[in-house]
Amino acid sequence: MSYVDGFIVPVPKANLAAYRKMARLAGKIWREHGALHYVECIGDDVPEGKVTSFPKAVKLKPGEIVVFSWVVYKSRADRNRIVPKVMADPRLGAQMDPKKLPFDGKRMFWGGFKPIIEL
């Protein structure tokens, strides 16, 4: 069964073009290193909940949009082999300087997920 890394990040709408550029490069790098699938989605129907929600989780500010992304790997072992290569890739490293990110990396969150159903 596959393995999935998921990411949630608040992106200023004014920085969406820069974010897309960075995400395209990141996706290319992930795929080159062996990821099966790479997806970036911007929030389209993401209401703020009363208790919890995507906007609350990232402390969404006016003028920002929630981005939900995921990377699919063949297995967790593949993920554990691929991610260090991606993080060491100099093409991505230049994009990941916290001062140059097109979003607030402190409000980003992520995790690894083991699918329980794949149809």
C-alpha positions in Angstrom: 0.0 0.0 0.0 1.2 3.6 -0.7 2.3 6.3 1.7 1.2 10.0 1.7 2.7 13.2 3.0 0.2 16.0 3.5 0.8 19.7 3.9 -1.4 22.6 4.8 -0.1 26.2 4.4 -1.5 29.7 4.4 -0.5 31.6 1.3 -1.1 35.3 0.7 -3.2 35.7 -2.4 -0.7 38.3 -3.7 2.0 35.6 -3.6 0.1 32.8 -5.4 2.1 33.2 -8.6 5.4 32.8 -6.7 3.9 29.9 -4.8 2.8 28.1 -8.0 6.3 28.6 -9.4 7.9 27.1 -6.3 5.4 24.3 -6.2 5.9 23.3 -9.8 9.6 23.1 -9.2 9.1 21.1 -6.0 6.7 18.7 -7.7 9.2 18.1 -10.5 12.0 17.5 -8.0 9.8 15.1 -5.9 8.8 13.2 -9.0 12.4 13.0 -10.3 13.5 11.5 -6.9 10.7 8.8 -7.1 7.4 10.2 -5.8 4.4 8.7 -7.6 2.1 11.7 -7.5 2.4 15.4 -6.4 -0.7 17.6 -5.9 -1.2 21.3 -4.8 -4.7 22.6 -4.3 -5.9 26.1 -3.3 -8.9 26.4 -1.0 -12.2 26.8 -2.9 -14.8 25.9 -0.2 -13.0 26.1 3.1 -15.3 27.6 5.7 -14.0 28.6 9.1 -15.4 26.2 11.7 -16.6 27.0 15.2 -14.2 24.6 16.9 -11.6 23.7 14.2 -11.0 24.1 10.5 -8.3 24.6 7.9 -8.4 28.5 8.4 -8.2 28.1 12.2 -5.4 25.5 11.9 -3.1 27.9 9.9 -4.4 31.1 11.7 -5.5 32.4 8.3 -5.2 36.2 7.9 -7.2 38.5 5.6 -5.9 38.2 2.1 -4.6 34.7 2.5 -5.8 31.4 1.1 -5.3 27.8 2.4 -3.2 25.5 0.2 -3.6 21.7 0.7 -0.9 19.6 -0.9 0.1 15.9 -0.9 2.8 13.7 -2.2 2.2 10.0 -2.9 5.0 7.4 -2.6 5.0 3.6 -3.3 5.7 3.0 0.4 6.9 4.6 3.6 10.3 3.1 2.9 10.3 4.9 -0.4 9.2 8.1 1.3 12.0 7.8 3.8 14.5 7.3 1.0 13.1 10.1 -1.3 12.5 13.0 1.2 16.2 13.4 2.2 17.1 13.5 -1.5 14.5 16.1 -2.2 15.6 18.2 0.8 19.2 18.0 -0.3 18.4 18.9 -3.9 20.1 22.3 -4.5 17.2 23.4 -6.8 14.8 23.2 -3.9 17.2 24.5 -1.3 17.4 27.8 -3.0 13.6 28.1 -2.8 13.3 27.1 0.8 15.1 30.0 2.4 12.6 31.1 5.1 13.2 34.7 4.3 12.3 34.1 0.6 9.3 31.7 1.0 6.0 33.1 -0.5 4.2 32.1 2.7 4.7 32.0 6.5 6.4 28.7 7.1 5.8 28.9 10.8 2.0 28.4 10.2 2.5 25.4 7.8 1.9 21.9 9.1 2.4 18.5 7.7 2.4 14.8 8.4 2.8 11.4 7.0 -0.2 9.1 6.4 -0.6 5.4 5.9 -3.7 4.8 3.8 -6.2 2.4 5.2 -8.4 2.2 2.0 -7.3 2.7 -1.6 -9.9 2.2 -4.3 
